[in-house]
Amino acid sequence: MSSSSKQNSPLDSPALKRLLRQGLIGTAGLVLVCGGLLAVFWFYMFCRIEVPSGHIAVLLKKTGAEIENDMEVVPESEFGNYKGLQEKVLTEGRYFYNPWNWEWDIVQQVEIPENRLGVRIRLHGDDLDYGNLIAYDNRQKGIAAEVLRPGRHGLNAIVYEAGKPVPTYRDNYVELVELHEPIVIPAGFKGVVTLLSAPLADDPNQLIVEEGRRGVQKKTLDPGVYYINPYVQRVNLVDCRSQRFNLSTGGEMGFPSRDGFWVRLDGRIEFRVDPERAAEVFVTYNDSGNDNGLDARVEEEIIEKIILPNARSFCRLRGSDNSGRDFILGDKRLAFQEDFQQTLGETCQRQGIEIIQALVTRISPPQQIASPVRDRQIATQQAQQYVKEIEQQASEQQLKIEQEMVKRKEALVEVDREVIKLTTEAMRQQEVAVIEAEQRKKVAEVELAAAKDQSEAILAQGKAEAEVIGFENEAEAAGWAKSVEAYNGNGDEYARWVMLRKLAPSYRQMMVNTADSSLMNIFTEFSGGANDKAADVTQNASKANNQTNSGETE
């Protein structure tokens, strides 16, 4: 082939070269992407640290500078600069560390349970100064001053109970946490504080040192719960409640009287430690042999060292000033009792003890003088009792008289009240009766006026009726007079006519024998010298009869 044919080969074309170049670039890009994904996958899978809740991650550096000779642990300020166990830990969360350089261990956090406190013991840091026992600086090793309260704490430490061996289930810890019980001061107690690690007092021979100095502090703790480091402070409980005991607790108490008789007595003492001076009493009278743990049983020392010696001293000094007879009589006994309580209270108060009550319950004088004096005293008391009974009877009599007087007054008051009530009721009834009588009077007056008016009306009506009757009678009389005048002034004739007029309507038909009928005799009386008149009567009768018949026909 010629050179021209080589130059025209398809492999030398610019398009092919461009395609090849793009393919190489794509392949390289794909390789880079795959490599990046693999790197991310490896980083996420092998470099990831997941710290769950309640745990921490303890870190160990495998690369870097060698740790110095004075270092037990790489401090947090030098984190990652040296090989070895790191002071810094990882709390809950997600972290990424290179496993080629780091090694980690997931452990539980330090958990302080309820009713406990944790004392930190750092195993790394600077050494303490000479004479110091407590590490007040976080950079020092030893017992830390501050304590851990109940809860979870992100510390790389081993937890164990005080007095028990330290567990060794792992060796990558940098601290120990020792569990102790908090100080509980009950009601009625005081907590006396003793500083165990503090600067020495200026005067070490003092019972109570200055505040903040090593020794017993004057300021005490009130009732409550306190989380106190037992290596820094010691708290002793002093009971400040009232205590009671009998004087016979320490044996028989007695003394000789002024006249040589032996007198025995017993009593009851109630006392308590002054809360403001609890520290002073604790230091002065406490005996650690009687203590029960932190509970300072100082009341036993108070009884043995303060109260009983002072009580015996008073009884022997003051009791010997009185005779045996004086302890039988009531007045002397009462005076001795009051003096005993006052003197014992003043003496113990100066020593920080409050005497609430000092009561002598029994005094036993010698029997040689006790019986006669007692009998005499009983007789005197009986005589006084009789006098009091007489006075009481007189008082009761006077009281009964007064009661009767009161009853009489009450009866009189009741009678007066009843009289007033009856009088008031009678007056009220009288007023009502007067009102009713007045009302009846007014009604009667009205009725009387009405009766008068009615009588006058009746009288007027009677007069009117009488006048009417009179007028009617006059009219009738005038009519009769006119009728009589028709018969020529003969009243008999008119009367007969009236009678016949009244009889005629009673007869409808008459069949009579005019000759023999007795009825016709009536008409014969009109015969004789008055024929004309008879004829008139007959005519009138006939008219009347016709009128009657016509009336009946109608």
C-alpha positions in Angstrom: 0.0 0.0 0.0 1.2 3.5 -0.6 1.6 6.3 1.9 -1.5 7.9 0.7 -3.6 4.9 1.6 -2.2 5.0 5.2 -3.1 8.6 5.6 -6.7 7.9 4.6 -7.1 5.0 7.2 -10.5 5.2 9.3 -8.6 4.8 12.6 -6.9 8.2 12.0 -10.1 10.1 11.6 -10.7 12.9 14.0 -14.3 11.7 14.8 -13.0 8.3 16.0 -10.3 9.9 18.1 -12.9 12.1 19.7 -15.1 9.2 20.5 -12.2 7.3 22.0 -11.3 10.3 24.1 -14.9 10.6 25.4 -15.1 6.9 26.2 -11.9 7.1 28.2 -13.2 10.1 30.1 -16.5 8.4 30.8 -14.7 5.3 32.0 -12.5 7.3 34.3 -15.5 9.1 35.7 -17.3 5.9 36.3 -14.3 4.5 38.0 -14.1 7.6 40.2 -17.8 7.5 41.1 -17.6 3.8 42.0 -14.5 4.5 44.0 -16.2 7.3 45.8 -19.2 5.2 46.6 -17.0 2.4 47.9 -15.1 4.9 50.0 -18.3 6.3 51.4 -19.6 2.8 52.1 -16.4 1.8 53.8 -16.4 5.1 55.8 -20.0 4.6 56.9 -19.7 0.9 57.8 -16.2 0.8 59.4 -15.7 4.4 60.7 -19.1 4.9 62.3 -19.5 4.9 66.1 -23.1 4.6 67.4 -23.3 5.5 71.1 -26.7 4.4 72.4 -28.6 6.1 75.3 -27.1 5.5 78.7 -23.7 4.7 77.3 -20.3 6.3 76.4 -17.5 5.5 74.0 -14.0 5.1 75.5 -11.4 6.0 72.9 -7.9 4.6 72.6 -5.5 6.3 70.1 -3.3 3.8 68.2 -1.1 6.3 66.3 0.6 9.5 67.2 3.3 10.6 69.7 4.4 8.3 72.5 2.8 9.2 75.9 5.0 11.0 78.4 6.3 9.3 81.5 4.2 11.5 83.9 1.0 10.8 82.0 -1.3 7.9 82.9 -4.1 9.1 80.6 -4.0 11.5 77.7 -5.7 14.7 79.1 -8.6 16.2 77.3 -6.5 19.3 76.4 -4.2 17.0 74.4 -6.9 14.9 72.8 -5.6 13.0 69.8 -2.0 14.1 70.1 -0.7 11.1 71.9 -1.1 7.4 71.8 -3.0 5.6 74.5 -6.2 5.9 76.6 -8.0 9.3 76.1 -9.6 11.2 79.0 -12.3 12.5 76.7 -15.2 10.2 76.1 -18.0 10.2 73.5 -21.6 10.6 74.8 -24.8 9.5 73.2 -24.8 10.1 69.4 -23.2 9.2 66.1 -19.5 9.8 65.4 -17.0 8.8 62.7 -13.4 7.8 63.5 -10.7 6.1 61.4 -10.4 2.5 62.7 -6.7 2.5 61.6 -6.0 5.2 64.1 -8.6 4.7 66.8 -10.0 1.9 68.8 -13.2 2.4 70.9 -15.2 0.5 73.5 -18.9 1.2 74.2 -19.6 1.0 78.0 -22.4 2.1 80.3 -22.4 5.5 81.9 -22.0 6.0 85.6 -25.4 5.7 87.2 -25.9 6.8 90.8 -29.1 5.2 92.3 -31.6 6.8 94.6 -30.6 7.4 98.2 -26.9 7.2 97.2 -24.1 9.6 96.4 -20.9 8.9 94.5 -17.4 9.9 95.6 -15.1 10.3 92.6 -11.5 8.9 92.9 -9.4 10.1 90.0 -6.6 7.8 89.1 -4.7 10.3 86.9 -3.5 13.8 87.2 -1.0 15.8 89.3 0.0 14.5 92.7 -1.5 16.2 95.8 0.6 18.6 97.9 2.1 17.4 101.1 -0.5 17.0 103.8 -3.5 17.2 101.5 -6.0 14.4 101.3 -8.6 15.8 99.0 -8.2 16.9 95.3 -9.9 20.2 95.1 -8.4 20.8 91.5 -9.8 18.8 88.6 -6.2 18.3 87.4 -5.1 16.4 90.6 -5.5 12.7 91.2 -7.1 11.4 94.4 -10.5 11.9 96.1 -12.5 14.7 94.6 -14.2 17.1 96.9 -17.5 17.3 95.0 -19.9 14.3 95.0 -22.2 12.9 92.3 -25.9 13.1 93.0 -28.4 10.4 91.9 -28.6 10.2 88.1 -26.4 9.4 85.1 -23.0 10.9 84.5 -20.8 10.6 81.4 -17.7 9.5 83.2 -15.3 6.7 82.3 -15.4 5.1 85.8 -16.1 1.8 87.7 -18.9 2.1 90.2 -18.9 0.0 93.4 -20.3 0.1 97.0 -18.2 1.5 99.7 -16.5 -1.2 101.8 -16.6 -3.8 98.9 -13.8 -4.7 96.5 -13.5 -2.9 93.2 -14.8 -5.0 90.3 -12.3 -5.7 87.5 -14.5 -6.5 84.4 -12.6 -3.9 82.3 -9.2 -2.1 82.5 -9.8 1.0 80.4 -11.3 3.2 83.1 -9.7 6.4 84.5 -11.8 6.9 87.7 -13.5 5.0 90.5 -16.9 6.0 91.9 -17.6 4.9 95.4 -21.2 4.8 96.5 -22.2 6.1 100.0 -25.5 6.9 101.7 -26.4 10.5 102.1 -26.7 12.1 105.5 -30.3 12.1 106.7 -31.0 14.3 109.8 -34.4 13.5 111.3 -36.7 16.0 112.9 -35.6 17.0 116.4 -32.0 16.3 115.6 -29.0 18.5 114.8 -26.0 17.6 112.6 -22.7 18.4 114.1 -20.2 19.0 111.3 -16.5 18.1 111.6 -14.2 19.1 108.7 -11.7 16.4 108.0 -9.7 18.1 105.3 -9.2 21.8 105.7 -6.6 24.2 106.9 -5.6 23.8 110.5 -7.0 26.2 113.1 -4.9 28.9 114.5 -5.4 27.5 118.0 -5.7 23.7 117.7 -6.6 23.4 121.4 -10.0 24.9 121.0 -13.1 22.7 121.2 -14.9 24.6 118.5 -12.7 25.9 115.7 -13.2 28.8 113.3 -15.6 28.3 110.4 -13.8 26.6 107.5 -11.0 25.2 109.6 -10.2 21.6 110.4 -12.2 20.4 113.4 -15.7 20.7 114.8 -17.8 23.6 113.4 -20.1 25.7 115.5 -22.8 25.9 112.9 -24.9 22.7 112.8 -27.2 21.2 110.1 -30.9 21.4 110.4 -33.2 18.3 109.7 -33.0 17.3 106.0 -31.1 15.2 103.5 -27.5 16.2 102.7 -25.2 14.9 100.0 -21.8 15.2 101.8 -18.5 13.7 100.9 -17.7 11.5 104.0 -13.9 12.0 103.3 -14.4 15.8 103.6 -16.9 16.1 106.4 -18.2 13.9 109.2 -21.7 14.6 110.5 -22.8 13.3 113.9 -26.4 13.4 114.9 -27.3 15.0 118.3 -30.8 14.3 119.6 -32.3 17.7 120.7 -35.7 16.2 121.6 -37.0 16.2 125.2 -35.8 13.2 127.2 -37.1 11.8 130.5 -35.6 9.7 133.2 -36.1 9.0 136.9 -33.7 10.1 139.6 -33.5 6.5 140.8 -31.8 5.5 137.5 -28.4 6.0 139.0 -29.3 4.3 142.2 -31.0 5.4 145.4 -30.9 9.2 146.0 -30.9 10.3 149.6 -29.4 12.8 152.1 -29.4 13.3 155.9 -31.7 15.9 157.3 -30.8 18.6 159.7 -31.9 16.5 162.7 -30.0 13.5 161.5 -32.7 11.5 159.8 -32.1 9.9 156.4 -34.5 11.1 153.8 -34.9 9.3 150.4 -36.5 10.8 147.4 -37.3 10.1 143.8 -38.3 12.3 140.9 -38.6 12.7 137.1 -36.4 14.9 135.1 -37.3 16.1 131.6 -34.5 17.8 129.6 -33.1 18.4 126.1 -29.9 19.6 124.5 -30.0 23.3 123.6 -30.2 23.2 119.7 -28.0 26.4 119.5 -25.2 24.7 121.6 -25.5 21.2 120.2 -21.9 21.3 118.8 -20.5 22.4 122.2 -22.4 19.7 124.1 -21.3 17.1 121.6 -17.6 18.0 121.9 -17.7 18.4 125.7 -19.7 15.4 126.8 -19.7 12.9 123.9 -18.1 9.5 124.4 -17.5 7.7 121.1 -17.8 4.4 122.9 -21.6 4.9 123.3 -22.2 6.1 119.7 -24.2 4.1 117.2 -22.6 4.9 113.9 -23.1 8.6 113.3 -25.7 8.8 116.0 -24.0 10.5 119.0 -25.9 9.1 122.0 -24.9 12.1 124.1 -28.0 11.9 126.3 -26.5 9.1 128.4 -23.4 11.2 129.1 -25.6 14.2 130.0 -27.5 12.2 132.6 -24.4 10.6 134.1 -22.1 13.7 133.9 -24.4 16.7 134.4 -27.9 16.0 135.7 -27.4 13.3 138.3 -24.3 15.0 139.9 -26.1 18.3 140.1 -29.2 16.8 141.5 -27.3 14.9 144.2 -25.3 18.0 145.1 -28.5 20.1 145.5 -30.3 17.5 147.6 -27.3 17.1 150.0 -26.7 20.8 150.3 -30.3 22.1 150.4 -31.9 19.1 151.9 -29.6 19.1 154.9 -30.9 22.6 155.7 -34.3 21.2 156.6 -35.5 18.9 159.3 -37.1 15.6 158.7 -40.5 17.0 159.7 -40.2 19.7 157.0 -40.4 17.1 154.3 -43.7 15.8 155.6 -45.6 19.1 155.5 -46.9 20.3 152.2 -45.6 23.8 152.3 -42.0 22.8 152.8 -42.2 20.1 150.2 -43.6 22.5 147.7 -40.8 25.1 148.4 -38.2 22.3 148.1 -39.7 21.2 144.8 -39.6 24.8 143.3 -36.1 25.4 144.6 -34.9 22.1 143.1 -36.3 22.8 139.6 -35.0 26.4 139.6 -31.5 25.6 140.8 -31.1 22.5 138.6 -32.4 24.5 135.5 -29.9 27.4 136.1 -27.0 25.0 136.6 -27.6 22.9 133.5 -28.4 25.9 131.3 -24.8 27.1 131.7 -23.7 23.7 130.3 -26.0 23.7 127.3 -28.8 21.6 128.7 -32.4 22.9 129.1 -34.3 21.5 132.0 -38.0 21.4 131.0 -39.3 19.9 134.2 -37.7 18.7 137.4 -40.4 17.1 139.5 -39.9 15.4 142.9 -42.4 12.6 142.8 -41.7 11.0 146.2 -40.0 12.0 149.5 -39.7 9.3 152.0 -38.9 10.7 155.5 -37.9 8.4 158.4 -40.8 6.4 159.8 -40.0 7.4 163.4 -41.4 10.8 162.7 -43.4 10.2 159.7 -46.4 8.5 161.4 -47.0 11.1 164.2 -46.5 14.0 161.9 -48.7 12.4 159.3 -51.4 11.7 161.8 -51.3 15.2 163.0 -51.3 16.5 159.5 -54.3 14.3 158.7 -56.1 15.5 161.7 -55.4 19.1 160.8 -56.6 18.5 157.3 -59.7 16.8 158.5 -60.5 19.7 160.8 -60.0 22.0 157.8 -62.1 19.7 155.8 -64.9 19.9 158.4 -64.7 23.6 158.4 -64.9 23.6 154.7 -67.9 21.2 154.8 -69.7 23.6 157.2 -68.9 26.5 155.0 -70.0 24.5 152.0 -73.3 23.6 153.8 -73.8 27.3 154.6 -73.0 28.1 151.1 -75.4 25.5 149.8 -78.1 26.8 152.2 -77.6 30.3 151.0 -77.5 29.0 147.5 -80.9 27.3 148.0 -82.4 30.5 149.5 -81.1 32.4 146.6 -82.5 29.8 144.2 -85.9 30.0 145.9 -85.8 33.8 145.7 -84.9 33.5 142.1 -87.8 31.1 141.6 -90.2 33.5 143.4 -89.0 36.3 141.3 -89.5 34.2 138.2 -93.0 33.3 139.4 -93.8 37.0 140.1 -92.4 37.9 136.7 -94.5 35.2 135.1 -97.6 36.3 137.0 -97.0 39.9 136.0 -96.4 38.8 132.4 -99.7 36.8 132.5 -101.6 39.8 134.1 -100.2 42.1 131.4 -101.1 39.5 128.8 -104.7 39.2 130.1 -105.1 43.0 130.6 -103.8 43.5 127.1 -106.2 40.9 125.7 -109.2 42.4 127.7 -108.3 45.9 126.4 -108.0 44.5 122.9 -111.4 42.7 123.3 -112.9 45.8 124.8 -111.7 47.9 121.9 -113.0 45.3 119.5 -116.4 45.2 121.3 -116.6 49.0 121.3 -115.8 49.1 117.6 -118.4 46.4 117.0 -121.0 48.2 119.2 -120.3 51.4 117.3 -120.7 49.6 114.1 -124.0 48.0 115.2 -125.1 51.5 116.5 -124.4 53.0 113.1 -126.2 50.1 111.4 -129.1 50.5 113.9 -129.2 54.2 113.2 -129.2 53.6 109.5 -131.9 50.9 109.9 -133.9 53.3 112.2 -133.7 56.0 109.6 -134.7 53.5 107.0 -137.6 52.3 109.2 -138.7 55.8 109.8 -138.6 56.4 106.1 -140.4 53.1 105.5 -143.1 53.9 108.1 -143.6 57.3 106.6 -143.9 55.7 103.2 -146.4 53.1 104.7 -148.3 55.8 106.5 -148.4 57.9 103.3 -149.5 54.8 101.4 -152.1 54.0 104.0 -153.4 57.5 103.9 -153.5 57.4 100.1 -155.2 54.0 100.2 -157.7 55.4 102.8 -158.3 58.4 100.7 -158.8 56.1 97.7 -161.2 53.9 99.7 -162.9 57.1 100.9 -163.1 58.3 97.4 -164.4 55.0 96.3 -166.9 54.8 99.1 -168.0 58.4 98.4 -168.3 57.5 94.7 -170.2 54.3 95.6 -172.3 56.2 98.0 -172.9 58.8 95.4 -173.9 56.0 93.0 -176.2 54.6 95.6 -177.7 57.9 96.2 -178.3 58.3 92.5 -179.8 54.8 92.4 -182.0 55.6 95.4 -183.0 58.8 93.8 -184.2 56.6 90.8 -186.5 54.9 93.2 -187.7 58.2 94.5 -185.5 58.1 97.5 -186.9 54.8 98.7 -183.9 52.8 99.9 -185.9 49.7 100.5 -186.9 49.5 97.0 -183.4 50.0 95.8 -182.1 47.3 98.2 -184.7 44.9 96.9 -183.7 45.7 93.4 -180.1 45.0 94.2 -181.0 41.7 95.7 -183.0 40.7 92.7 -180.3 41.8 90.4 -177.8 39.6 92.2 -180.3 36.7 92.3 -181.5 36.9 88.7 -178.2 35.7 87.1 -178.4 32.5 89.2 -181.6 31.4 87.4 -181.7 30.2 83.8 -185.3 29.1 83.6 -188.2 29.2 86.0 -191.3 27.3 85.7 -193.6 28.3 88.5 -197.1 28.5 89.2 -197.7 32.1 89.7 -200.7 31.4 91.7 -199.4 28.9 94.2 -195.6 29.4 94.0 -194.0 30.6 97.1 -191.4 32.3 95.0 -194.0 34.7 93.7 -194.6 35.7 97.3 -191.6 37.8 96.9 -193.3 39.9 94.4 -196.6 40.0 96.3 -195.0 42.3 98.8 -194.9 44.9 96.1 -198.7 44.5 95.4 -201.3 46.7 96.9 -201.1 50.4 96.8 -198.1 50.4 94.6 -199.2 48.6 91.5 -197.3 50.9 89.4 -194.2 50.4 91.3 -194.7 46.6 91.2 -195.0 46.9 87.5 -191.8 48.9 87.4 -190.1 46.3 89.5 -191.4 43.6 87.4 -190.2 45.4 84.4 -186.8 46.0 85.9 -186.6 42.4 86.9 -187.5 41.3 83.4 -184.8 43.6 82.0 -182.3 42.3 84.4 -183.3 38.7 83.5 -182.9 39.5 79.9 -179.5 41.0 80.4 -178.5 38.0 82.4 -179.6 35.6 79.6 -177.9 37.7 77.0 -174.7 37.6 79.1 -174.9 33.9 79.4 -175.6 33.5 75.7 -172.6 35.6 75.0 
